[in-house]
Amino acid sequence: MCVTVPPPPTTPGLTVNEAGVGTYSIPAPRAERIELCIFDAGRERRIPLPHVDAGVHWGAVDGLTEGTHYGLRAYGPWAPELGLVFNPNKVLVDPYGHGIDHASALLESMFAHTVDSALRPTQPLERDPHDNADSAIHSVVTRVNPDRFDPALRPRTPLRDTIIYEAHVRGFSKLNPDVPPELRGTYAGLAHEASIAYLRELGITAIELLPIHAALDEVHLTRLGLSNYWGYNTLGFFAPNPRYATQAARDEGPSAVLAEVQDMINALHAAGVEVILDVVYNHTAEGAKDGPCVSFRGLDAREYYWQDSGHLADFTGTGNTLDARSPYVVDLVMRSLRFWANTVGVDGFRFDLATTLARGEHGFDAQHPLLTAMRTDPALAGIKLIAEPWDVGSFGWQTGNFPAGMSEWNDSYRDDIRGFWLSSTRELSENGAPQHPYIRDLATRFAGSADIFRRTDPHDLPEGRSMRSPLASINFVTAHDGFTLADLTTYNDKHNLANGEDGRDGTENNRSFHHGAEGPDAALEAVRDRSARNLLATLLTSAGVPMITAGDERLRTQEGNNNAYCHDGPLTWLSWDSSERIERHLAFTKAAIAARRALSSLRPSTFFDDASLEDREPGGIRWLKGDASAMSHADWFNPERRHLSIAIPNHDGLTIVVMSNEQGPREVRLPASAWGAGPLSIALDSSLGGARLDRANESLHLDGPTVVVVQSDGWRSPASRDESADNLPAHPDKL
């Protein structure tokens, strides 16, 4: 008798109709067999997946209507020395599932091997004989409604006009008194009219959310009674974290949680705000080989994780690395991206430790199949792709080496801008003079970091052309990881004892300056606040895409903690307290954002040319000293030079950005061409009114460290300029 086997499903995971009948498939080449387990009122029904095709186990399933709890059991050898830890006593989360029943703390029963009460493994690793069906995290059949997301609302903000605000869903609204208590700290809280009004008034165009994928806490945090607040410890790449949903949605189930996320995105889109997700495809919550076994590890650890002779490779500092050499891993990542972009509605992704995603047999590869797939998939057309261009493996620092079509977090921008405004001032205070020509670095970062983003162009283009532009640079002076803006000006050293690691965690390279005393000091607030404004003003006038960290506009402090990932409380939540000092700083931040949005000269989509201001052609730039003469070669290498004037002709007129880190009053001559360009006005002044234009002397008067933007009005260039990516002008190497 001939038995006809239907063709395998083309979509991994669960595919069911309204009656709960369909198929389930899962890649697990080394598993001997896999069962799909359905849980109902304390009873378990196991459905074998009898077919195996190209390493994919699949079979017909039924009884899986919306809200049904289910999981997987995988059978295979127990050989930890070979990287194989199959244990059918453990119920595993569906890697392709869109919902989980709860966000659990780690439990002893979640480990494939035996552990003690402190979650420490016995040696050698022995298979745990206890079944964990009652305590496991279950996948839940979730209603996915693509029509709930309205693509017509997408803002589609051009990258050159984008201003990013990095925030945490929970931390953003948790303390906001204008948000109803039941919505605070949730997806719905971020979508509330009070939250949206704040973002609109601030002037940002995109909110970048720390991870919202379902996640677990690490073993060492569980032992310490802490939690992974940031969420960089993913359990499932398709399921939103239920911790950030309202209680009403959690009570209703994962379908309601997913709907709340879609509604949040629709609300933000309707207000003109894009949503970028921070995504962690470089590792999972299962940690090192003594970590829990909740999904990938139990299904086929050698297929999903990068291993060498049974040992886990760790390019991420978390104990494991997802292996993007596997076509199954590449497929999983791509399906996840499409789901979040086209079903949930997000507008972009920031890839955590993105160097890991592009590792091949010989290290980092800018043409890695996964990067190529992300940049060329029609389903992701128009989606913003942002790399964190490093990991902790060998040759992991790859800033500037990602391909065209991706932007990158620019850590050199962060370090050099801090260097000019803070490190140089600290060195002046401690040593009598700066130790480095910071002015050179300031100019290079201000102009879009051409030394980084044009240096590795693999294409044989005509001279003066490049595949990349300043828009490849995501500029930032702070991020979730590190000091807040206020703490940069308040602490010389990190204060991380509350993290439970004896102060060993967190970077030592803060490039901060406390301005005379460590910690809060009312007598130093004025000078610290001016430094904070100078940093923000530089960020918002530089070529590239600026990113502001939530709370920096309100001088949020973490009390010197530069690695507060494990604190879910007031230390990390955005404070909505107000004071004259906070309101003054908030008003300045809004003014700086407004100036950037108003002046096209501050948002170039091409690298600058050396300009002749007399020709008045947009796209150029001139570097001037305080007497309006051109910077010389020697000036760029003078550690004591702490002033720079930057003249930029543009369609709006002539913009002059003056950056001075000199103490006391000084007169800055402006180029004669500025006075012939039309009436001049001050568009931005970080000294809050201390700068004054002197028409009689064609100069600008400053008093202390200041960033000033001077703009001419009514002038139009006689020449037009194509600013498209197809006509990118040349830019010299780093000054």
C-alpha positions in Angstrom: 0.0 0.0 0.0 1.4 3.4 -0.9 1.1 6.1 1.8 1.0 9.6 0.6 2.9 12.1 2.7 1.8 15.7 2.2 4.5 18.3 1.4 6.2 20.0 4.4 4.8 23.4 5.4 6.7 26.4 4.0 6.3 28.4 7.2 8.1 27.3 10.4 6.1 27.3 13.6 2.4 27.0 13.9 -0.1 27.3 11.1 -3.7 26.7 12.1 -7.2 27.7 10.9 -10.0 29.0 13.1 -10.9 25.4 14.1 -7.4 24.9 15.5 -6.4 22.4 12.8 -3.2 22.8 10.9 0.5 22.0 10.9 3.5 22.7 13.1 7.1 22.6 11.9 10.4 23.3 13.7 14.1 23.0 12.5 16.0 20.7 14.7 18.4 18.5 12.6 20.0 16.6 15.5 16.8 15.8 17.4 15.6 12.2 17.2 12.0 13.2 17.5 9.8 16.1 18.7 6.4 16.3 20.2 4.0 19.2 20.3 2.3 19.2 23.7 -1.1 20.8 24.3 -2.1 21.8 27.9 -5.7 22.0 28.9 -7.0 22.2 32.5 -3.9 20.4 33.9 -3.9 17.7 31.3 -1.3 17.3 28.6 -1.8 15.8 25.2 1.4 15.0 23.1 1.2 15.1 19.3 4.2 13.5 17.6 5.7 15.4 14.6 6.4 12.3 12.5 7.9 13.8 9.4 11.4 15.0 9.0 12.6 16.9 5.9 16.0 18.7 5.6 16.3 18.7 9.4 12.8 20.1 9.9 10.3 18.1 12.0 6.7 18.6 11.2 3.3 17.1 11.4 -0.5 17.7 11.5 -1.9 19.2 14.7 -5.3 19.9 16.0 -6.9 21.4 19.2 -4.9 24.6 18.9 -7.5 27.4 19.0 -6.7 30.9 20.3 -5.6 30.9 23.9 -4.4 27.3 23.9 -1.2 26.7 25.9 1.3 24.5 24.2 5.0 23.7 24.2 7.6 21.3 22.7 9.5 18.2 23.9 12.6 17.2 22.1 14.3 13.8 22.3 17.9 13.1 21.5 21.3 12.2 23.1 22.6 13.6 26.3 26.2 14.5 25.4 27.1 17.9 27.0 30.7 17.4 25.8 29.4 17.5 22.3 27.0 20.4 22.9 23.9 18.2 22.9 21.6 18.4 25.9 18.3 17.0 24.8 15.9 16.4 27.8 12.3 15.5 27.0 11.4 16.2 30.6 11.6 19.9 29.8 8.8 21.8 28.0 10.3 24.2 25.5 8.9 27.5 24.2 8.1 27.7 20.5 10.8 29.9 18.9 8.2 31.1 16.4 5.4 31.6 18.9 3.7 35.0 19.1 2.7 34.8 22.7 3.8 33.4 26.1 1.6 32.8 29.1 3.7 34.7 31.6 7.1 36.3 32.2 8.6 34.1 34.8 11.6 34.3 37.0 14.2 31.6 36.6 13.3 28.3 38.3 15.3 25.2 39.1 12.9 23.3 36.8 14.0 25.3 33.8 17.4 23.6 33.5 18.1 20.5 31.5 20.7 19.5 34.0 20.4 19.2 37.8 21.0 22.3 39.8 21.0 23.3 43.5 18.7 25.9 45.1 21.1 28.6 44.0 20.8 27.4 40.4 24.4 26.1 40.4 24.9 22.9 38.3 26.1 19.6 39.6 29.3 18.4 38.1 29.5 16.7 35.7 26.3 17.9 34.1 23.6 15.3 34.6 20.2 15.2 32.9 17.5 16.4 35.2 14.8 13.7 35.6 12.1 16.0 36.8 9.3 17.0 34.5 8.5 20.8 34.5 5.2 20.9 32.6 3.5 22.7 35.5 6.1 25.3 36.0 7.4 25.9 32.5 6.7 29.0 30.4 4.1 28.0 27.9 3.6 29.3 24.4 0.1 30.4 23.7 -1.8 30.3 20.4 -2.2 34.0 19.6 -4.5 35.8 17.2 -2.3 37.8 14.8 -4.4 40.5 13.1 -2.3 42.2 10.5 -5.2 44.6 9.7 -4.9 46.1 13.2 -1.8 47.9 12.1 -2.6 50.8 9.7 0.3 51.2 7.2 -1.2 54.4 5.9 -0.2 56.1 9.2 3.5 55.4 8.8 5.4 58.7 9.0 8.2 57.6 6.7 10.5 60.3 8.0 13.6 60.7 5.8 16.8 59.7 7.6 18.2 63.2 7.2 15.2 64.6 9.1 15.2 62.0 11.8 15.8 62.8 15.5 15.9 59.6 17.7 14.8 59.4 21.3 16.0 56.2 23.0 13.6 55.1 25.7 12.3 52.2 27.8 8.6 51.3 27.5 8.2 50.8 31.2 10.6 53.6 32.4 9.2 56.3 30.2 5.7 56.6 31.7 6.0 54.7 35.0 6.1 57.9 37.1 4.2 60.3 34.8 1.3 61.7 36.9 -0.5 62.7 33.7 -0.9 59.1 32.6 -3.6 57.1 34.4 -2.2 54.8 37.1 -3.3 51.6 35.3 -1.5 52.6 32.1 1.8 53.7 33.6 4.8 51.7 32.5 3.0 50.0 29.7 2.6 50.0 25.9 -0.7 51.8 26.4 1.0 54.3 28.7 3.5 55.2 25.9 0.5 55.6 23.6 -1.4 57.8 26.0 -2.1 61.3 24.9 0.1 62.8 27.6 3.1 60.7 26.5 2.5 61.6 22.8 2.0 65.3 23.5 5.3 65.3 25.4 7.2 63.7 22.5 5.6 66.0 20.0 6.4 69.1 22.0 10.0 67.9 22.4 10.3 67.6 18.6 11.7 64.1 18.2 10.7 62.1 15.1 11.4 58.6 16.2 11.4 56.7 19.5 13.9 53.9 19.8 12.6 51.3 22.3 14.9 49.1 24.4 14.0 45.5 23.7 10.3 44.5 24.0 10.8 40.9 22.9 9.9 38.4 25.6 12.9 38.0 27.9 14.2 36.2 31.0 16.6 37.3 33.8 20.1 36.0 34.0 21.1 33.4 36.5 23.4 35.7 38.5 20.7 38.4 38.7 18.2 35.8 40.0 20.7 34.9 42.8 21.0 38.6 43.7 17.3 39.3 43.7 17.7 41.7 40.8 16.1 41.7 37.3 17.3 42.5 33.8 15.4 45.8 33.4 16.9 46.6 30.0 15.7 43.4 28.5 18.7 42.3 26.5 18.1 38.6 27.2 15.6 37.4 24.7 13.4 34.4 25.2 11.4 34.7 22.0 11.9 36.8 18.9 8.2 37.0 17.9 6.4 37.5 21.2 6.1 40.9 22.9 7.1 41.0 26.6 3.9 40.7 28.6 5.5 42.6 31.5 5.0 45.9 29.6 1.3 45.3 28.9 -1.6 46.6 31.0 -3.0 44.2 33.6 -6.2 44.1 31.5 -4.4 42.9 28.5 -2.4 40.4 30.5 -5.6 39.0 32.0 -7.1 38.7 28.5 -4.1 36.9 27.1 -1.3 37.2 24.6 -3.6 38.2 21.7 -4.6 41.3 23.7 -0.9 42.0 24.6 0.0 41.9 20.9 -2.9 44.1 20.0 -1.8 46.7 22.7 1.6 46.9 21.0 0.0 47.4 17.6 -2.3 50.1 19.0 0.7 51.8 20.6 2.4 52.0 17.2 -0.7 53.3 15.4 -1.0 56.1 18.0 2.6 57.1 17.7 2.4 57.0 13.9 -0.7 59.2 14.0 1.3 61.7 15.9 4.2 61.6 13.3 6.5 59.5 15.5 8.3 56.5 14.1 9.1 53.4 16.3 12.5 51.7 16.1 13.0 48.5 18.1 16.2 47.5 19.7 16.5 43.8 18.8 18.9 41.2 20.2 19.5 38.5 17.6 23.1 37.9 18.7 22.3 35.7 21.7 19.4 34.3 23.8 18.4 34.1 27.4 19.8 30.5 27.8 23.2 31.8 28.6 26.3 29.6 28.9 26.3 25.8 29.0 25.2 25.8 32.6 22.3 28.1 31.8 18.6 27.3 31.5 17.1 25.1 28.8 13.8 26.8 27.7 13.8 26.8 23.9 16.7 26.7 21.4 19.1 24.8 23.6 16.6 22.0 24.1 15.6 21.8 20.5 19.1 21.6 19.0 21.9 23.5 20.7 24.5 22.8 18.0 22.3 24.1 15.3 21.2 27.4 16.9 24.3 28.2 18.9 27.9 28.8 17.6 29.9 25.9 19.0 33.4 24.6 18.6 33.9 21.0 19.6 31.0 21.1 22.0 32.1 24.4 23.5 29.9 27.5 23.2 31.5 30.4 21.4 30.9 33.7 23.3 31.2 36.8 21.1 28.5 38.5 23.2 29.7 38.4 26.8 26.5 36.5 27.7 27.7 32.9 27.4 26.2 32.0 24.1 26.1 33.3 20.5 23.3 32.6 18.0 25.0 31.1 14.9 24.1 33.2 11.9 26.0 30.7 9.7 23.0 28.5 10.0 20.3 29.0 7.3 17.7 28.2 9.9 19.0 31.1 12.1 19.1 33.5 9.2 15.5 32.5 8.3 14.3 32.9 11.8 15.8 36.4 12.1 14.4 37.5 8.7 10.9 36.2 9.5 11.0 38.0 12.9 12.0 41.2 11.2 9.2 41.0 8.6 6.7 40.2 11.4 7.6 43.2 13.5 7.8 45.6 10.5 4.8 44.5 8.5 2.4 43.0 11.0 3.2 45.0 14.2 4.2 48.1 12.3 7.7 49.2 13.5 9.7 51.5 11.3 13.2 50.4 12.0 15.6 48.2 14.0 18.7 48.8 16.0 20.7 45.6 16.1 22.4 44.9 19.4 26.0 43.7 19.0 25.5 43.6 15.2 29.1 42.5 14.5 28.0 39.0 15.8 25.3 38.8 13.2 27.9 39.3 10.4 30.5 36.8 11.7 31.5 34.0 9.3 34.3 31.4 9.4 36.9 34.1 9.0 35.5 36.8 11.2 33.4 39.8 10.4 32.0 39.9 6.8 30.2 43.0 5.6 28.7 40.9 2.8 27.4 38.3 5.3 24.2 36.6 3.9 22.2 37.9 6.9 23.2 41.5 6.3 22.6 41.1 2.6 19.1 39.6 3.2 18.2 42.5 5.6 19.2 45.2 3.1 17.6 43.6 0.0 14.4 42.0 1.2 11.5 43.8 -0.5 9.4 43.3 2.6 11.8 45.5 4.5 12.1 48.3 1.9 12.1 51.7 3.6 12.8 50.2 7.1 15.6 51.9 9.0 18.5 49.5 9.8 20.9 50.6 12.5 23.9 48.5 13.7 25.6 48.6 17.0 28.9 47.9 15.2 30.8 45.9 17.8 30.8 42.7 20.0 33.3 41.3 22.5 34.9 38.8 20.2 38.2 39.2 18.4 38.2 42.1 15.9 34.8 42.9 17.2 35.0 46.7 16.8 33.7 47.4 13.3 32.5 51.0 13.4 32.3 52.2 9.8 32.6 48.8 8.2 29.0 47.9 7.8 27.6 48.1 4.2 25.7 50.9 2.5 22.0 50.8 3.5 22.8 50.5 7.2 23.5 53.3 9.7 25.7 52.7 12.7 26.0 53.9 16.3 29.1 56.1 16.2 31.1 55.5 19.4 33.9 57.7 18.0 31.4 60.6 18.0 30.4 59.9 21.6 34.0 59.8 22.8 35.3 62.8 20.8 32.5 65.2 21.6 32.8 64.3 25.3 36.6 64.7 24.9 36.3 68.3 23.6 33.8 69.5 26.2 34.7 67.4 29.2 38.0 65.6 29.0 39.9 68.7 27.8 38.4 70.8 30.6 39.3 68.1 33.1 42.8 67.9 31.8 43.1 71.7 31.9 41.9 71.6 35.6 44.3 68.8 36.6 47.3 69.3 34.4 47.2 73.0 33.3 46.6 72.1 29.6 44.7 69.6 27.5 46.8 66.6 26.5 45.2 66.0 23.0 44.2 68.2 20.0 40.5 67.7 20.6 39.6 70.5 18.2 40.6 68.2 15.3 38.3 65.4 16.5 35.4 67.9 17.2 35.5 69.1 13.6 35.7 65.6 12.1 32.7 64.4 14.1 30.7 67.6 13.5 31.1 67.1 9.7 29.7 63.6 9.6 32.8 61.4 10.4 33.9 60.9 6.8 37.1 59.3 8.1 35.0 56.4 9.3 32.1 56.1 6.8 34.1 56.6 3.6 37.2 54.7 4.4 36.2 51.2 3.4 34.0 51.8 0.4 34.5 48.6 -1.7 33.1 50.0 -4.9 35.2 51.5 -7.7 33.3 54.7 -7.9 34.4 57.9 -9.6 36.4 60.2 -7.4 34.2 62.2 -5.1 31.5 59.6 -5.0 30.7 57.3 -2.1 28.1 54.7 -1.3 27.7 56.1 2.2 27.0 59.6 3.6 26.8 61.3 7.0 23.5 59.6 7.5 25.4 56.4 8.2 26.4 57.9 11.5 24.0 57.7 14.4 25.5 60.4 16.6 25.1 60.2 20.4 26.8 61.5 23.5 24.8 59.2 25.9 22.8 56.0 25.6 21.1 53.6 27.9 24.5 52.1 28.5 26.7 54.6 30.4 26.3 57.8 32.3 23.3 60.0 31.7 23.9 63.5 30.4 23.6 65.0 33.9 25.9 62.4 35.4 28.6 63.1 32.7 29.0 66.5 34.3 28.6 65.3 37.9 30.9 62.3 38.3 34.4 61.5 37.3 34.0 57.8 38.3 31.3 55.2 38.1 29.3 54.2 41.2 28.0 50.7 40.5 28.1 48.9 43.8 24.3 48.5 43.8 24.7 46.2 40.8 26.1 43.4 43.0 29.4 43.0 41.1 31.7 45.0 43.5 32.0 47.8 41.0 33.7 45.6 38.3 31.0 46.2 35.7 30.5 49.2 33.5 33.1 51.0 31.5 36.0 53.0 32.9 36.2 55.1 29.8 33.6 57.7 30.7 35.4 60.9 29.5 33.3 62.7 32.1 34.1 65.7 34.4 32.5 66.6 37.7 33.6 70.2 37.5 35.3 70.3 40.9 33.6 67.8 43.2 32.2 64.2 42.9 28.5 64.0 43.1 25.6 66.6 43.6 26.7 70.1 44.5 24.4 73.0 44.3 27.3 75.4 43.8 28.3 73.6 40.7 24.9 73.3 39.0 25.3 76.3 36.7 28.6 75.3 35.2 27.5 71.6 34.9 24.2 72.6 33.2 26.1 74.7 30.7 28.3 71.8 29.9 25.2 69.6 29.4 23.8 72.2 27.1 27.0 72.4 25.1 27.0 68.7 24.6 23.3 68.7 23.5 23.9 71.7 21.2 26.8 70.0 19.5 24.8 66.8 19.0 21.9 68.6 17.5 24.0 70.7 15.1 26.3 67.9 13.8 26.0 66.2 10.4 24.5 62.7 10.9 21.4 61.4 12.7 21.2 62.5 16.4 20.0 60.3 19.2 19.0 61.6 22.6 18.6 59.4 25.6 15.2 59.7 27.4 15.5 61.9 30.4 18.6 63.8 29.3 16.3 66.6 28.4 15.2 66.7 32.1 18.7 66.2 33.6 17.9 62.7 34.8 20.5 61.1 37.0 21.4 57.5 37.9 23.5 58.7 40.8 26.7 57.8 39.0 25.7 54.3 38.0 26.9 53.8 34.4 25.5 50.2 34.0 22.0 50.3 35.6 20.7 47.4 33.5 19.5 45.5 36.6 17.5 48.2 38.3 13.8 48.4 37.7 12.8 51.3 39.8 13.1 55.1 40.3 16.9 55.0 39.6 16.2 54.1 36.0 12.6 55.4 35.4 12.1 58.8 33.9 11.4 61.4 36.6 8.7 63.9 35.9 9.5 66.1 38.8 9.9 69.7 37.8 12.0 72.7 38.9 13.2 75.9 37.4 16.5 74.2 36.6 14.8 71.3 34.8 12.3 73.5 32.9 15.2 75.7 31.7 17.1 72.7 30.4 14.0 71.2 28.8 13.3 74.5 27.1 16.8 74.6 25.7 16.5 71.0 24.4 13.3 71.9 22.6 15.0 75.0 21.1 18.0 73.0 19.9 15.8 70.4 18.3 13.7 73.2 16.6 16.9 74.9 15.3 18.0 71.6 13.7 14.6 71.0 12.1 14.5 74.6 10.8 18.0 74.7 9.3 18.8 72.4 6.4 22.5 73.2 6.8 22.5 71.2 10.0 21.0 68.1 8.2 23.2 67.4 5.2 22.7 64.2 3.3 26.1 64.5 1.6 29.6 64.9 3.0 30.8 68.5 2.9 33.1 70.1 0.4 35.6 72.8 1.2 33.6 75.9 0.5 34.3 79.3 -0.9 31.9 81.5 1.0 32.0 84.1 -1.7 30.6 81.6 -4.2 27.8 80.9 -1.7 27.2 77.4 -3.0 25.4 75.0 -0.6 27.1 71.8 0.4 30.4 73.4 1.5 32.0 74.2 4.8 34.7 76.5 6.1 36.7 76.1 9.3 37.6 79.4 11.0 39.5 80.7 14.0 38.2 83.3 16.3 39.5 86.1 14.1 37.7 84.7 11.1 40.9 83.5 9.4 41.1 79.9 8.1 42.4 77.1 10.4 45.9 76.1 9.4 47.5 72.7 9.5 49.3 73.6 12.8 46.0 74.8 14.3 44.4 71.4 13.9 47.2 69.8 16.0 47.4 72.4 18.8 46.1 70.8 22.0 45.4 74.2 23.5 43.1 75.4 20.7 39.6 75.3 22.1 37.6 77.4 19.7 36.2 76.7 16.3 33.8 78.6 14.0 32.1 76.7 11.2 30.6 78.4 8.2 28.1 76.5 6.1 26.4 78.1 3.0 23.0 76.6 2.3 19.6 77.2 0.8 18.4 79.0 3.9 21.3 81.4 3.8 24.6 81.2 5.7 24.9 79.2 8.9 27.8 79.8 11.3 28.2 77.4 14.2 30.5 78.8 16.9 31.9 76.3 19.5 34.1 77.8 22.2 35.3 76.0 25.3 37.2 78.9 26.6 36.6 80.5 29.9 35.6 84.2 30.3 34.5 86.7 27.7 35.8 86.7 24.2 35.0 88.4 20.9 34.6 86.2 17.9 35.0 87.7 14.4 32.5 86.5 11.9 33.5 86.2 8.2 32.7 89.3 6.1 30.6 87.1 3.8 28.1 86.6 6.6 27.3 90.2 6.9 26.7 90.5 3.2 24.4 87.5 3.2 21.5 89.2 4.8 20.3 90.1 8.3 21.9 87.9 11.0 20.2 86.4 14.0 21.1 84.0 16.7 19.2 80.7 16.2 20.6 78.9 19.2 22.7 80.0 22.2 23.8 77.5 24.9 24.6 80.3 27.3 20.9 81.2 27.3 21.2 84.8 26.2 24.9 85.5 27.0 25.9 85.7 23.3 25.5 89.0 21.5 25.9 90.0 17.9 27.9 93.2 17.3 27.1 94.6 13.9 29.5 97.5 14.2 32.5 95.2 14.7 31.1 92.3 12.6 31.6 90.0 15.6 29.9 87.8 18.2 30.5 88.3 21.9 30.6 85.3 24.1 31.0 84.7 27.9 32.4 81.3 28.7 32.0 77.9 27.1 29.2 78.2 24.5 27.7 76.8 21.3 26.0 79.5 19.2 24.3 79.1 15.8 24.1 82.3 13.8 21.9 82.3 10.7 21.5 84.8 7.9 18.0 85.4 6.5 16.7 86.1 3.0 19.7 84.8 1.0 19.3 82.1 -1.7 22.1 80.4 -3.6 22.1 81.1 -7.3 23.2 77.4 -7.8 21.0 74.4 -7.1 22.5 71.3 -5.7 21.4 67.7 -6.0 21.6 66.2 -2.5 20.5 62.7 -3.5 22.5 59.7 -2.5 23.4 59.4 -6.2 25.5 62.5 -6.2 27.6 62.5 -3.0 30.4 65.0 -3.1 33.9 64.3 -1.8 35.1 65.0 1.6 38.8 65.1 2.8 40.0 62.5 5.2 40.1 63.3 8.9 41.4 66.8 9.5 
